[in-house]
């Protein structure tokens, strides 16, 4: 089944100023529903979380383009790292209120965890989709080599002024191949089209490199012991970016966490299995 979102449910809000940062915010679902704040991953935008958000019936899902990605301009007063994004997301969470469920995918999972560990306003619950259980820069094997090669490519292109290279469709296709596990040809084609359309929508090479360094060296693990709200971890059993071996150790580091692994799924749960993820989230929050 092709995991396309429901475009009619998406509403692009005017630009909001969140903690001093102009931010384009998109809202999906029930305007009167309980709020969910969803944070996308590196080189993503709100488009990536739309298939999942549009299936969270009864919720008002707020999906911003992180500053420096999608249609949101980069920060002008801070670095594009975990601390910078956590400060920004904490302000957005405070605006939505304590009944909000906080969700993050991939790099967004690190930011969401940092918010939960430090924010004055804590969410009702935390949902981490394909959470980063350990720093990619310290990983061995294919993951470690891939991270090093990615960092080298990005920094080399930046030094040579080859910004267009970092927006090239071949990089988007490489991301699709490395992260997609579905054998459904229609779904694979749709994911490839999504990556080609949105993988290059970062604001500047400088902000992208800052975020890339933060993503490669960070993980959810340091924040986990300090997070007291109920937490749901949704991971892919074939995830090569955040392998399942680390997910069990990550879950054990939380005071109150439940881990669910989806067989035959990789790092794109929100694309490959959004209906399954939505059911798990609704059931978890209801409990």
N, C-alpha and C positions, 0 to 999 in steps of 0.2 A: 504494500500500500504506500503510495507516495505521500510523504509527510508535509504537504503544503499547508501554510497557515491560512487563516481566514482574513483576507485583507480588509473586508468591510468592518471588522471589529477594531482595527487599528486607528487611533486618533493621534495625530501629531500635534502636540501642544506648542504654543509659542515658546520662544527661547526663555528659559528661566535663568535667573542668576542664583546659583547655589554656592554659598560660601565664597562669593566673589567671582565665581567662574560661570560664564555663559554656558548653558547646557540645554540641548534639545531633548525634550522628554516626550516619550510616546506612551499612550495609555491604551490598554486592551481589556476587553471583557466587560463586566458589569460595572457601570459608573457608580452604583450604590453598594458594591460589594466590599468586603474586607480587603485592605490593601496588601499587595505583594510588591516589594521592591526587588527587581531582578537586574543583576550586574553581569554584563557579557565578558568574554575573555579577550585575550590579546589579538589585535588585528580584526576584531569583530565589531559589530554594531548592534543596534536593537533588532535588526533583521534576523540574526541568528537565533534569538530567543522567542521570536514571534510564533513559531509552530507550537512551542510548549505553552506560552502565555495564552494563546487563543483557545487552548483546551482546558484552562483552569476555570471552568464554569462557576459562576457565583462570586468570583474574585475580581477586584480591580487591580490589574497588573500594570505597574509603572516600570517602564523599561527605558532608561536614559541611554543616550550615546555617551560613553565615557569621554571626558575632555581629551581632545586629541584624536578622536576616532569618530567615524560616521559624519554627522553634520555638526558636531560640537567642536568649537575651536580649542586649541591647547591651553593649558594653564599658562598664566603669565607671571604668577607669583610663587610658584613652587615646582618641585621636580615631579616628573611623571613616574612616581614609584609607589610602593604600598602605602607609605605614610601619607603622601600627597592625596592619593585617591581615597584613603580611609577617612581623612579629614573631610573631604568633599561629600562622600557617601553618608557620613554620620550626620551632616547637616540636612541632607535630603531625607534621611530616616527620621530625624527629629520633626521635620515638617509633616511627615505622614502620620506620626504618632506611634505609641507603644503597642498598638494592636497589629502592627505590620509584621508580615512574614518576610524575612530577608533571604534572598536567593542569590547564589553566585555560581557561575560556570567557569572552570579552569582558572585563569588568572583572577577572574571575578570571585572565585572561591577564597583566594588568599585575602583579597580586599574585604570581603564579607566577614571572614573570620577575624581580621584585625579590628573591624568595626565592632563586632560583638564583644571582643575582649576588652575594649577600651571605651566604648561609647557611653555617654551619660544616659542616652535613651537606648534601652535594649529592645530588640524585637520580640515579638510573641514566640517565634520559632526561627530556626536557621535551617536552610536547605542548601546543601552543596552538591552540585552536579559535576561529575568528573573532577572531584577535588584533587588538588596537587598535594600529594602526601609527603613528598620529599623533594628537595631542590633538584631541578633537572641538571644543573651544572655539576652536581656531585654524583649523578647517576652513572652507572657503568653500562657497558653493552651498547645496543643500538640507540637507546634513549640518550645516553651521554654523548655518543658520536654525533647524533643528529643535532643536539643542542649546540655543540661546539661548532659544527659546520654552519648552522643557521646564524650564530653570532658572528662568525668570520665573514660570511657573505654580506650580512647587513653592515658591519663596520667597514668592510672593504668598499662596498658600494657608496657608503656615505663619504669616505675619504676621497673617492674619485669623482664625486658629484653625480653619480649615476642613480639619481632618485627614481627615474622611470623604470630601472631594472627591478626595484623593490615593489613596483606596482604591476609588474608583468604577469600575464595570465599563467605563465609556466610555474611561477611560485605558488599561485593559487591552486593549480593542478597538482603540484607536489604535496601541498597541504591536504588536498582531498584524498590522494593515494595513501598518505601516511596515517590519516586519522579515520578513514571510512572503512567499515568492515562488512556492511550489508552486501548481499549478492543480488539484490533487486536492481536490475539495470535502470529502471525508471527513477528509482530513488537516488542511485549513484549519479545519474545524469543531472538530476535536480540539485543535489548537493554541490556538484561541480559548477553548475551555473550560479548558485548562490555565492560560492567562493570567488568566482571570476568577477561577479558584480560588486562585491563588498570587501574583498580581502585587501584591496588597495586604497580604501577610503580613510587612510590616516592623514592627519593634518600636515605634519612635517617629519622629515627624517630624524631630526634631533629628538622630538618627543617620542617617536617610535623606538629609537635606540634606548632612551631612558627606560621606557616601559619594558622593552625586551630584556634589559639587564635585570630589572626588578623581578620579572617573571622567571628568568632562568636561575636566580639565586634564592628565590623565596619559596615558601610552602605554608600549608595550613598548620603543620605540626607544632611550631612554637606557640601558636595562639590557643590551641585546643584545650589545654588544662585550665585555662582561665575563662572558658565559655560555659556559662551555667544554664543557658536556655536549651530546651530540647532541640536536638540536632538530627537531621536526616542526611545521610550520605548516599547518593545515587551514583554508582560507578559501573563501568563497562568491563566485563570479564576479559575482553580482548584489547583493552586500552593500552597502547604502547607509549603514550605520553605520561600517563599516571597509572602504572601497572597495578593489578589487583593485589599483589603481594604486600604492597605498602598500605593499601586501604584498610586491612585488618588492624595493623599496628596503629594507624591513624584513628580509627574508631575507638580503640582501647584507650587512647590518650584523652578523650573527652569524658567529662563527668556523666554525661547523659546523651548518648548517641546511638543511632541505629543505622547499620550498613546494609544496603541492598545491592547486590551485584546482578547485572542483567547479562545472561549468556549471549555469546555471538554479537556483542556490541562493543564498539571502541570508544574513542574520546568524544564522539558526537551524539551522546544520548539525546540531546535536545533536537537533533535532526533525524536520527535513526529510529527513535522510540519515544516521541513526544507524548503519545496517548498513554503509554505505560507509565512514563514519568509523572504525568498529570494525575493519574489514578493513585500512585504512591504518595504524592504530595497531599492530595485531598484527604486521603485516609489518615496520613500521619498528623496533619493539622487537626482533623476532627477528633483524633484520639487524645 
